[in-house]
Amino acid sequence: MTEYGLQSGDRSAILEGIGKELRADPRMRRLIPALNPPPEQRDAAIATLREFERKDLSHGHVLDIFLANVLDAAGKGEEAERLFLAVLGINPWLSGVYKDLGDIYHERFDMDRAWRCWDAGRRLAPGHPLYQGLEEHEADLRARFRHVL
């Protein structure tokens, strides 16, 4: 359910995937705080996310999405990029990963790759909430520069 939620933007599915039973599991109690840590805890979160064994999980690549997001937030965009690309090699339908990867390219001023990623993600999941800010930015650009477009 968590992977579906990441594909579709359905936040209730993400939360459903981490149900009450799972939240009681000691591993999940370690995992959940590592998914979106404050800046001073990012290194510890990265270490925690690396500790989980993926080979025994049917959707272990979902952990790599979380790890890549924390790595990017910690300024390790190149490693995050490699993880995102590996995840897309496993499941190319993860529209949110295209958004995150596009953001990394945007930070590097690689606008061609950024827009290609964002456009791919929006084609996969039109209306995905992750793209709302981008769509507002595009609308603003169209309004401000309509004489050029």
KEGU-573535 format. One record per residue (C-alpha): residue number from 1; chain; y, x, z. Coordinates in nm, 2 decimals, decimal comma, m for minus. Last residue first. Example, Ala and Ser with C-alpha at 12.3 -4.5 7.8 and 13.67 -1.06 7.14 Angstrom:
<atoms>
2 A m0,11 1,37 0,71
1 A m0,45 1,23 0,78
</atoms>
This chain:
<atoms>
149 A 3,19 0,52 m2,54
148 A 3,53 0,70 m2,54
147 A 3,75 0,39 m2,48
146 A 3,50 0,26 m2,23
145 A 3,56 0,56 m2,01
144 A 3,65 0,41 m1,68
143 A 3,44 0,10 m1,71
142 A 3,14 0,27 m1,86
141 A 3,16 0,54 m1,59
140 A 3,18 0,28 m1,31
139 A 2,88 0,09 m1,46
138 A 2,69 0,42 m1,46
137 A 2,78 0,49 m1,10
136 A 2,67 0,14 m1,00
135 A 2,34 0,20 m1,18
134 A 2,29 0,53 m1,00
133 A 2,36 0,37 m0,66
132 A 2,11 0,10 m0,73
131 A 1,84 0,34 m0,85
130 A 1,65 0,36 m0,53
129 A 1,64 m0,02 m0,50
128 A 1,40 m0,04 m0,80
127 A 1,55 m0,30 m1,03
126 A 1,35 m0,20 m1,33
125 A 1,04 m0,02 m1,22
124 A 0,87 0,19 m1,49
123 A 1,18 0,19 m1,72
122 A 1,40 0,28 m1,42
121 A 1,18 0,58 m1,34
120 A 1,18 0,71 m1,69
119 A 1,56 0,67 m1,71
118 A 1,61 0,86 m1,39
117 A 1,38 1,14 m1,50
116 A 1,55 1,17 m1,84
115 A 1,89 1,15 m1,68
114 A 1,81 1,44 m1,45
113 A 1,65 1,65 m1,72
112 A 1,96 1,63 m1,95
111 A 2,19 1,67 m1,65
110 A 2,06 2,01 m1,54
109 A 2,36 2,05 m1,31
108 A 2,13 2,21 m1,05
107 A 2,19 1,92 m0,80
106 A 2,13 1,68 m1,09
105 A 1,79 1,84 m1,15
104 A 1,70 1,78 m0,79
103 A 1,83 1,42 m0,81
102 A 1,61 1,37 m1,12
101 A 1,31 1,48 m0,92
100 A 1,39 1,23 m0,65
99 A 1,44 0,95 m0,89
98 A 1,13 1,03 m1,09
97 A 0,94 1,03 m0,76
96 A 1,06 0,68 m0,69
95 A 0,91 0,56 m1,02
94 A 0,56 0,66 m0,92
93 A 0,37 0,56 m1,24
92 A 0,28 0,92 m1,34
91 A 0,01 0,93 m1,07
90 A m0,18 1,26 m1,05
89 A 0,04 1,47 m1,29
88 A 0,34 1,29 m1,13
87 A 0,23 1,44 m0,79
86 A 0,21 1,79 m0,94
85 A 0,57 1,75 m1,09
84 A 0,69 1,63 m0,75
83 A 0,53 1,92 m0,57
82 A 0,68 2,18 m0,81
81 A 1,02 2,02 m0,78
80 A 1,00 2,03 m0,40
79 A 0,92 2,40 m0,42
78 A 1,22 2,46 m0,63
77 A 1,44 2,24 m0,42
76 A 1,40 2,42 m0,09
75 A 1,73 2,33 0,06
74 A 1,59 2,17 0,37
73 A 1,65 1,82 0,22
72 A 1,45 1,93 m0,08
71 A 1,16 2,04 0,14
70 A 1,18 1,71 0,33
69 A 1,15 1,52 0,01
68 A 0,87 1,74 m0,12
67 A 0,67 1,69 0,20
66 A 0,70 1,31 0,17
65 A 0,59 1,32 m0,19
64 A 0,32 1,57 m0,10
63 A 0,18 1,32 0,16
62 A 0,15 1,07 m0,12
61 A m0,06 1,32 m0,30
60 A m0,33 1,26 m0,04
59 A m0,42 0,93 m0,20
58 A m0,80 0,92 m0,16
57 A m0,78 1,15 0,14
56 A m1,04 1,42 0,21
55 A m0,87 1,68 m0,01
54 A m0,53 1,62 0,15
53 A m0,58 1,80 0,48
52 A m0,26 1,75 0,69
51 A m0,11 2,07 0,82
50 A 0,15 2,10 0,55
49 A 0,32 1,78 0,67
48 A 0,34 1,92 1,02
47 A 0,48 2,25 0,90
46 A 0,75 2,07 0,69
45 A 0,84 1,85 0,99
44 A 0,88 2,16 1,21
43 A 1,11 2,32 0,95
42 A 1,30 1,99 0,92
41 A 1,37 1,94 1,29
40 A 1,73 2,06 1,31
39 A 1,82 1,86 1,00
38 A 1,70 1,52 1,14
37 A 1,34 1,43 1,03
36 A 1,25 1,17 0,77
35 A 0,88 1,18 0,72
34 A 0,80 1,42 1,00
33 A 0,86 1,15 1,27
32 A 0,58 0,93 1,11
31 A 0,32 1,21 1,08
30 A 0,27 1,31 1,44
29 A 0,22 0,95 1,55
28 A 0,01 0,90 1,24
27 A m0,23 1,18 1,35
26 A m0,26 1,03 1,70
25 A m0,37 0,69 1,55
24 A m0,18 0,40 1,71
23 A 0,05 0,37 1,41
22 A m0,26 0,33 1,20
21 A m0,37 0,03 1,38
20 A m0,02 m0,13 1,37
19 A 0,01 m0,09 0,99
18 A 0,14 0,20 0,79
17 A 0,05 0,06 0,45
16 A 0,23 m0,26 0,55
15 A 0,55 m0,05 0,60
14 A 0,54 0,08 0,25
13 A 0,45 m0,27 0,12
12 A 0,75 m0,42 0,30
11 A 0,97 m0,16 0,14
10 A 0,88 m0,29 m0,21
9 A 1,04 m0,01 m0,43
8 A 0,77 m0,06 m0,69
7 A 0,61 0,28 m0,71
6 A 0,68 0,39 m0,36
5 A 0,56 0,06 m0,23
4 A 0,24 0,09 m0,43
3 A 0,18 0,43 m0,28
2 A 0,24 0,29 0,07
1 A 0,00 0,00 0,00
</atoms>
